[in-house]
Amino acid sequence: MPSEKLVQELKKEAERIIEDSDFTAQGHYNAAAAWRFRHRWIGIAATAFSALTAAGALKEWAPASIAIFSVIAGVLTAVFTFLKPSEEADRHHRAADQSLAIRNRVSFFRNLVLMLPDKTDAELVEALQQLAEERNAVLKASPIIPRRAFEQARKDIESGTTTHKVDAQ
């Protein structure tokens, strides 16, 4: 039978991991959305300037305008290739999903595993330590969350838009 004091401390630590995971996941989702936006707009702009270049050549516009459109299309394509916004969006989305997966396992630990009478203190500490190590591995492998995405995550979470109904009771 685990000691009550240890259960309370493990519960507090689990809640810290859950809160951190919530902020991390929401920040990564926000960053992914920003990268997807960039992906679309850089791609659309590059395509539009390429089309303008082709149209200008077919319609025999002034060579200067064709050259300008061509250079803009080339620069946008280079930026698109260099930044790889779709890949960045995917990296942030995967990091968010991993953070939520850990959050869910820690929540399960906090709400159910800690209630099991047959667990020893050592088993409970080891279980939470394992979850914390998984969390650290995810953080280490994740891209950095831009400040703007994190600040939006804080607003989203503090406003309650990301809270489950059962948690608000």
C-alpha positions in Angstrom: 0.0 0.0 0.0 1.6 3.3 -1.1 2.1 6.0 1.5 -0.5 8.9 1.4 2.3 11.5 1.5 4.1 9.9 -1.5 0.9 9.6 -3.5 0.2 13.3 -2.9 3.7 14.3 -4.1 3.5 12.0 -7.1 0.1 13.5 -7.9 1.6 17.0 -7.8 4.5 16.0 -10.0 2.1 14.4 -12.5 0.0 17.5 -12.6 3.2 19.6 -13.4 4.0 17.2 -16.3 0.4 17.4 -17.5 0.3 21.2 -17.4 3.7 21.4 -19.1 2.6 18.9 -21.8 -0.6 20.9 -22.4 1.3 24.1 -23.0 3.9 22.4 -25.1 1.3 20.6 -27.3 -0.7 23.7 -27.8 2.4 25.7 -28.6 3.5 23.2 -31.2 0.0 23.0 -32.7 0.0 26.8 -33.0 3.5 26.7 -34.6 2.4 24.0 -37.0 -0.6 26.2 -38.1 1.7 29.1 -38.7 4.1 27.0 -40.8 1.1 25.6 -42.8 0.0 29.2 -43.5 3.4 30.1 -44.7 3.5 27.0 -46.9 0.3 27.9 -48.6 1.0 31.6 -49.2 4.6 31.2 -50.4 3.4 28.4 -52.7 0.5 30.4 -54.0 2.6 33.5 -54.5 5.4 31.5 -56.3 2.8 29.9 -58.6 1.1 33.2 -59.3 4.3 34.9 -60.3 5.3 31.9 -62.4 1.9 32.2 -64.2 2.4 35.9 -64.7 5.8 35.3 -66.2 4.3 32.7 -68.6 1.3 35.0 -69.4 3.7 37.9 -70.0 5.8 35.9 -72.4 2.7 34.7 -74.3 1.2 38.2 -74.5 4.5 39.8 -75.2 4.5 42.2 -72.3 7.4 44.4 -71.6 10.6 42.4 -71.1 11.2 44.2 -67.8 7.9 43.1 -66.3 8.5 39.5 -67.4 12.0 39.6 -65.8 10.6 41.0 -62.6 7.9 38.4 -62.3 10.4 35.7 -63.1 12.9 36.9 -60.5 10.1 37.1 -57.8 8.9 33.6 -58.7 12.5 32.3 -58.4 13.1 34.0 -55.1 9.8 32.7 -53.7 10.6 29.2 -54.9 14.1 29.4 -53.3 12.6 30.6 -50.0 10.0 27.7 -50.2 12.8 25.2 -50.8 15.1 26.6 -48.1 12.5 27.0 -45.4 10.5 23.8 -46.1 7.4 25.1 -44.4 5.5 21.9 -44.8 8.2 19.8 -43.1 8.4 22.3 -40.3 4.6 22.1 -39.8 4.9 18.3 -39.7 7.7 18.4 -37.2 5.7 20.7 -34.9 2.5 18.6 -35.3 4.4 15.4 -34.4 5.9 17.0 -31.3 2.4 18.2 -30.3 1.0 14.7 -30.8 3.8 13.2 -28.7 3.3 15.7 -25.9 -0.4 14.9 -25.8 0.3 11.2 -25.8 2.6 11.6 -22.7 0.0 13.9 -21.1 -2.6 11.3 -21.5 -0.4 8.5 -20.0 0.5 10.8 -17.1 -3.2 11.7 -16.6 -4.0 7.9 -16.5 -1.2 7.4 -14.0 -2.4 10.3 -11.8 -6.1 9.4 -11.9 -6.0 5.6 -11.9 -2.6 4.0 -11.2 -2.0 6.0 -8.1 -5.3 4.6 -6.7 -4.2 0.9 -7.0 -3.6 -0.5 -3.5 -1.2 -3.2 -4.7 1.5 -0.8 -6.0 4.6 -0.2 -3.9 6.1 3.2 -3.3 9.1 2.2 -5.5 6.9 1.0 -8.3 4.9 4.3 -8.4 8.1 6.4 -8.3 9.6 4.3 -11.1 6.5 4.6 -13.2 6.3 8.4 -12.9 10.1 8.7 -13.4 9.8 6.7 -16.7 7.0 9.0 -17.9 9.1 12.1 -17.0 12.1 10.6 -18.9 9.9 10.0 -22.0 8.7 13.6 -21.7 12.3 14.9 -21.5 13.2 12.8 -24.6 10.3 14.3 -26.5 11.3 17.9 -25.5 14.9 17.2 -26.5 13.9 16.0 -30.0 11.2 18.7 -30.6 11.7 21.9 -32.6 11.7 25.1 -30.6 8.3 26.7 -30.1 8.3 30.3 -31.4 7.4 32.8 -28.7 4.3 33.9 -30.6 3.0 30.4 -30.7 3.7 29.8 -27.1 2.0 33.1 -26.0 -1.1 32.1 -28.1 -1.0 28.7 -26.4 -1.0 30.4 -23.0 -4.0 32.5 -24.0 -5.9 29.5 -25.3 -5.3 27.4 -22.2 -5.9 30.2 -19.7 -9.2 31.1 -21.5 -10.3 27.5 -21.1 -10.8 26.8 -24.8 -8.7 23.7 -24.5 -10.3 22.3 -21.3 -12.3 19.1 -21.3 -15.8 19.5 -19.7 -15.1 16.9 -17.1 -12.0 18.8 -16.0 -14.0 22.0 -15.5 -16.3 20.4 -12.9 
